[in-house]
């Protein structure tokens, strides 16, 4: 069996895997539902404002996502 050797390429792949954040992670940390996080992110990405979501809640979700 071939021996696995840690190369710089594999190291960067592993680091990316460890730091990838999911909607579920953001929702859990922010104390909101995954649907709300998805709604806010989708609307903001589309250039819209999440008009049905409290501005403070939107700001909190974005703060958690940036961390």
N, C-alpha and C positions, 0 to 999 in steps of 0.2 A: 504494500500500500504506500502511496506517495505521501511524503511528509508535507504538511502545510507550513508555509513560511510567511511570517507577517511582513508584508511589503508596505511601503508608504501608501500605495493605492488602497490596499485593504484597510489600513489604519484610518484613512479618511472616510471610507465607506462606513466603518464601524462607528466613528464619531458622529456622522450624520444620522445614523440609526438611533443613537442614544439621545440626540437632541431634537429629533422630529417631534413636534407637538401636534396633537390631534384636537379636533373640536371637542371631543369628550374630555380631554385634559383641561381645556380652557373652561368648559362648562362646570366641571367639578370644582376647579379653583375659584371661579367667579360666583359659584352658588346659584347658577341658572341652568336652564335646560339646554340640551344640545340643539334643539330646534331654534331657540332664541339666538344662540351664538351663530348658527348657520344663517338665520334671517339677517342679522346685523352685518355679518361679513359679506354676504351676497349683495345686499343693498349698497353697502359702501364701495364694494369693488365695482359695481355698476354705475357709480357716480351719483347714486341717489342717497337721500338721507333716510335713516330708519325712522320715519315720522310716527310710526305706531309704538315706538319704544322710547321710554323716558331717556332724555339726554344724559342723565347721570348714569343710568344703567349701561347705555351704549359706551360711554367713556370708561366705565369700570371694565367692561368686557375687552375693550381695546387695550387698556392698561395691562390686564392679565395676559392678553395675547402677546404683548411686546416683551413681557418678562421672560 
